[in-house]
Amino acid sequence: MFVPVACNRCAKPFQVPDADAGKTVACPWCGAAVPALPVAGSVLPQAPAGEPPAPLSLDDAPPAPPADPALPRRRPGPPVAVVVLGVALLLLLVVIGVGVLGYRSGRIPESAWRSYTAPDKSFTVELPGEPTAEPLNPLPGVPGLGGEMFTARGWYSGADAWVGWRDVQPVVAAAATGNPEVWLLYRPAIDAELERQAQLWNGKVTRGATVRFDHPLTVEVQMSTPEGNVVERMIVVGVGPRTRLYVVGMRAKNLAPDSAAVRRMFDSFRANPK
């Protein structure tokens, strides 16, 4: 059993065991040594005049008011298991997109292909996307004019495809087409353009072969680059008094010269002489 007592220094009540009643004990509020005198049925002693009351204890703080039902309650966050499951599902979707659906794999979906005709109507070709045009400056050390290049970039497949042209020196165009040896006249322009392409893609030529010696003279080149393989054709087409060197190529991951995408683009190319 406990006996209610009061501190005769700070006047705050507290309890002591029956065995300590009447003894000198330490006040739990102010720490003073005071006699444990029962206060039941009597007036509690007041603190001595002129002395400031003892500071309030944290235990004297009023209880927190009940929550207002009118205020919105803060909802707890999702459990850890739900977060982990969501991350796992996201990773699964990424794996499916990369491995199954072919994101950045070089595979070109059927819906990406479209027929493209040059603004001057000089050629048509099927490209895996809508191309953007840029001018081509004359090649250094090679007689002839500049030209234009049209490049389509597939953000999903990661494949790049291009087609462009250069006007070759008119004196070369006077050579009779169909002569197996006439391709030697165009070789400097072909080699210069091939060097430009290798610098553009930071690539290295792995194979080159002349597909056709007669009209249209066609040279096919394969190149390895940090972003994938390049398969490209240089096609010389005589157009009246003018001759053009056309460049048709594609770059993609694991691209092979006999792949369906390469064959589709090469086979669809048509020069339109006027």
C-alpha positions as CSV (number, residue, x, y, z in Angstrom):
1,M,0.0,0.0,0.0
2,F,1.0,3.6,-0.6
3,V,0.4,6.7,1.4
4,P,-0.3,10.1,-0.2
5,V,2.1,12.8,1.0
6,A,3.1,16.3,-0.1
7,C,6.4,18.1,-0.5
8,N,6.7,20.9,2.0
9,R,9.0,22.7,-0.4
10,C,7.3,22.6,-3.8
11,A,3.8,21.6,-2.5
12,K,3.4,18.9,-5.0
13,P,1.7,15.6,-4.0
14,F,3.3,12.2,-4.4
15,Q,3.0,8.7,-2.8
16,V,5.4,6.6,-0.7
17,P,5.1,3.0,0.6
18,D,3.5,2.6,4.1
19,A,7.0,1.7,5.5
20,D,8.3,5.1,4.5
21,A,5.5,7.2,6.1
22,G,7.0,9.7,8.5
23,K,10.5,9.2,7.2
24,T,12.6,11.7,5.3
25,V,12.4,11.0,1.5
26,A,13.5,12.7,-1.7
27,C,10.7,14.6,-3.5
28,P,10.3,13.2,-7.0
29,W,9.4,16.7,-8.3
30,C,12.0,19.0,-6.9
31,G,14.5,16.5,-5.4
32,A,14.4,18.1,-1.9
33,A,14.7,15.9,1.2
34,V,11.4,16.3,3.0
35,P,9.4,14.3,5.6
36,A,6.8,12.0,4.2
37,L,3.8,13.2,6.1
38,P,0.4,11.9,5.2
39,V,-1.9,14.6,3.8
40,A,-5.2,12.7,3.8
41,G,-7.9,14.8,5.4
42,S,-5.7,17.8,5.8
43,V,-4.8,20.9,3.7
44,L,-1.7,20.5,1.6
45,P,1.2,22.7,2.8
46,Q,2.0,25.6,0.6
47,A,5.4,26.5,-0.8
48,P,7.4,28.9,1.3
49,A,6.7,32.5,0.6
50,G,9.2,34.3,-1.6
51,E,10.4,31.2,-3.3
52,P,9.5,30.6,-7.0
53,P,7.6,27.4,-7.7
54,A,9.5,24.5,-9.1
55,P,9.5,24.2,-12.9
56,L,6.9,22.0,-14.5
57,S,7.8,18.5,-15.4
58,L,7.1,16.9,-18.8
59,D,4.7,14.7,-16.9
60,D,2.6,17.8,-16.2
61,A,2.0,18.4,-19.9
62,P,-1.7,18.1,-20.8
63,P,-2.7,15.0,-22.8
64,A,-2.9,15.4,-26.6
65,P,-6.4,16.3,-27.7
66,P,-8.4,13.7,-29.6
67,A,-8.2,13.7,-33.4
68,D,-10.7,15.9,-35.1
69,P,-12.9,13.6,-37.2
70,A,-13.6,16.4,-39.6
71,L,-9.9,16.6,-40.6
72,P,-8.6,14.2,-43.4
73,R,-6.6,11.4,-42.1
74,R,-3.1,10.8,-43.5
75,R,-3.1,7.5,-45.3
76,P,-0.2,5.1,-44.5
77,G,2.2,4.4,-47.4
78,P,2.2,1.1,-49.3
79,P,3.7,-1.9,-47.6
80,V,7.3,-2.8,-48.4
81,A,6.1,-6.0,-50.2
82,V,3.9,-4.0,-52.6
83,V,6.9,-1.7,-53.5
84,V,9.1,-4.7,-54.1
85,L,6.5,-6.3,-56.3
86,G,6.0,-3.1,-58.3
87,V,9.8,-2.8,-59.0
88,A,9.9,-6.5,-60.0
89,L,7.0,-6.0,-62.5
90,L,8.8,-2.9,-63.9
91,L,12.0,-4.8,-64.5
92,L,10.0,-7.6,-66.1
93,L,8.4,-5.2,-68.5
94,V,11.9,-3.8,-69.4
95,V,13.2,-7.4,-70.1
96,I,10.2,-8.1,-72.2
97,G,10.6,-4.9,-74.2
98,V,14.3,-5.5,-74.8
99,G,14.3,-9.3,-75.3
100,V,10.9,-10.1,-76.8
101,L,9.6,-7.0,-78.5
102,G,13.0,-6.1,-79.9
103,Y,13.7,-2.7,-78.4
104,R,17.1,-1.5,-79.8
105,S,17.7,-5.0,-81.2
106,G,17.9,-3.8,-84.9
107,R,14.6,-5.6,-85.8
108,I,12.5,-3.2,-87.8
109,P,8.7,-3.6,-87.4
110,E,6.6,-3.7,-90.5
111,S,4.7,-0.5,-89.5
112,A,7.9,1.5,-89.7
113,W,8.5,1.0,-93.4
114,R,7.3,3.7,-95.9
115,S,8.0,4.6,-99.5
116,Y,10.1,7.7,-100.0
117,T,10.6,9.8,-103.1
118,A,13.3,12.5,-103.2
119,P,12.2,16.1,-103.5
120,D,13.7,16.3,-107.0
121,K,11.9,13.0,-108.0
122,S,15.3,11.5,-108.8
123,F,14.8,8.3,-106.9
124,T,12.4,6.3,-104.8
125,V,13.2,3.8,-102.0
126,E,11.6,2.1,-99.0
127,L,13.0,3.4,-95.6
128,P,12.2,2.4,-92.0
129,G,11.0,5.8,-91.0
130,E,10.6,9.4,-92.3
131,P,14.1,10.8,-93.2
132,T,15.6,14.1,-92.6
133,A,17.7,15.8,-95.3
134,E,21.1,17.4,-95.1
135,P,23.4,18.8,-97.8
136,L,26.6,17.0,-98.8
137,N,29.7,19.1,-99.5
138,P,32.0,18.2,-102.3
139,L,34.6,15.5,-101.4
140,P,38.1,16.8,-100.9
141,G,40.4,16.0,-103.8
142,V,37.7,14.5,-106.0
143,P,36.3,16.5,-108.9
144,G,32.5,16.8,-108.8
145,L,29.7,18.6,-107.1
146,G,28.0,18.1,-103.8
147,G,24.8,16.4,-103.1
148,E,22.2,15.6,-100.5
149,M,21.7,12.8,-97.9
150,F,18.4,11.6,-96.4
151,T,18.6,9.7,-93.1
152,A,15.9,7.8,-91.1
153,R,16.7,6.9,-87.5
154,G,14.6,4.3,-85.7
155,W,14.5,5.2,-82.0
156,Y,12.9,1.8,-81.1
157,S,14.7,-0.6,-83.4
158,G,18.0,1.3,-83.1
159,A,18.5,1.0,-86.9
160,D,19.7,3.9,-89.1
161,A,19.0,3.9,-92.8
162,W,20.1,6.5,-95.4
163,V,20.0,7.2,-99.1
164,G,21.8,10.1,-100.8
165,W,23.5,11.2,-104.0
166,R,26.5,13.1,-105.4
167,D,26.8,14.5,-108.8
168,V,29.9,13.1,-110.5
169,Q,32.2,15.2,-112.7
170,P,30.5,15.6,-116.1
171,V,33.5,14.4,-118.1
172,V,33.2,11.0,-116.4
173,A,29.5,10.9,-117.5
174,A,30.6,11.0,-121.1
175,A,32.0,7.5,-120.8
176,A,29.9,4.8,-122.4
177,T,27.9,2.8,-119.9
178,G,28.0,-0.9,-120.0
179,N,31.8,-1.0,-120.4
180,P,33.2,-3.4,-117.7
181,E,36.2,-1.2,-117.4
182,V,34.4,2.1,-117.0
183,W,33.9,1.6,-113.3
184,L,37.6,2.5,-112.8
185,L,36.7,6.1,-113.7
186,Y,34.3,6.3,-110.7
187,R,36.6,4.5,-108.2
188,P,38.1,7.7,-106.8
189,A,34.7,9.1,-106.0
190,I,33.5,5.8,-104.5
191,D,36.6,5.4,-102.3
192,A,36.4,9.0,-101.1
193,E,32.7,8.6,-100.1
194,L,33.5,5.3,-98.4
195,E,36.2,7.0,-96.4
196,R,33.8,9.8,-95.4
197,Q,31.3,7.1,-94.2
198,A,33.9,5.3,-92.2
199,Q,34.8,8.5,-90.4
200,L,31.2,9.4,-89.8
201,W,30.3,6.1,-88.2
202,N,33.8,5.5,-86.6
203,G,33.8,2.2,-88.5
204,K,36.1,-0.2,-90.2
205,V,35.5,-1.8,-93.6
206,T,35.4,-5.6,-93.3
207,R,34.4,-6.5,-96.8
208,G,33.9,-4.8,-100.2
209,A,32.8,-6.3,-103.5
210,T,31.5,-5.1,-106.9
211,V,28.1,-6.4,-107.4
212,R,27.7,-5.2,-111.0
213,F,30.3,-3.8,-113.4
214,D,27.8,-2.6,-116.0
215,H,25.0,-0.1,-115.7
216,P,24.2,0.6,-113.0
217,L,27.7,0.1,-111.5
218,T,27.1,-1.2,-108.0
219,V,29.7,-1.7,-105.2
220,E,28.6,-3.3,-101.9
221,V,30.5,-2.6,-98.7
222,Q,30.3,-4.0,-95.1
223,M,31.6,-2.1,-92.1
224,S,31.8,-2.7,-88.3
225,T,31.1,0.2,-86.0
226,P,30.7,0.5,-82.2
227,E,26.9,0.8,-82.6
228,G,26.4,-2.1,-85.0
229,N,27.2,-3.3,-88.5
230,V,26.9,-1.3,-91.7
231,V,25.8,-2.6,-95.1
232,E,26.0,-0.1,-97.8
233,R,25.8,0.2,-101.6
234,M,27.5,2.7,-103.9
235,I,25.4,2.9,-107.2
236,V,26.6,4.9,-110.2
237,V,23.6,5.9,-112.5
238,G,24.1,7.8,-115.7
239,V,21.4,10.4,-116.3
240,G,21.8,12.0,-119.7
241,P,24.8,14.3,-119.6
242,R,25.0,13.9,-115.9
243,T,26.1,11.0,-113.7
244,R,25.1,10.5,-110.1
245,L,26.7,8.4,-107.4
246,Y,23.9,7.1,-105.1
247,V,24.7,5.9,-101.5
248,V,22.2,3.5,-100.0
249,G,23.0,2.0,-96.5
250,M,21.8,0.7,-93.2
251,R,23.3,0.3,-89.7
252,A,21.9,-1.8,-87.0
253,K,22.9,-4.3,-84.2
254,N,23.9,-7.7,-85.6
255,L,23.0,-6.5,-89.1
256,A,23.8,-9.1,-91.9
257,P,24.1,-8.3,-95.6
258,D,21.4,-10.9,-96.4
259,S,18.9,-9.7,-93.8
260,A,15.4,-9.0,-94.9
261,A,15.6,-5.3,-94.0
262,V,18.8,-4.8,-96.1
263,R,17.4,-6.7,-99.1
264,R,14.1,-4.8,-98.9
265,M,15.8,-1.4,-99.0
266,F,18.3,-2.3,-101.7
267,D,15.7,-4.0,-103.9
268,S,13.2,-1.1,-103.6
269,F,15.7,1.6,-104.7
270,R,14.9,3.0,-108.1
271,A,16.6,5.8,-109.9
272,N,14.3,8.0,-112.0
273,P,16.3,9.5,-114.8
274,K,14.6,12.4,-116.7
